[in-house]
Amino acid sequence: MRRTPPGVFGILLSLEPAVAALAGWGMLGQVLGVRQWVAVGLVVLASGGTTLSRPRGTRDRGA
């Protein structure tokens, strides 16, 4: 993970809710309604948009 560029890592994290929903559907038989899929899509779009809109060369000051 240390070699993964921050932009790629952010995009992978933004896909997490969709992957979790698909895993729940495939492995557990859980069914999401339209409202839940829209919510997952909005979370993915917001997270991906934030990651892609960050200016190049900026870094988070985290540990």
Secondary structure, DSSP 4 states (H G I P E B T S, - for coil): -TTS-HHHHHHHHHTHHHHHHHHHHHHH-----HHHHHHHHHHHHHHHHHHHHSPTT------
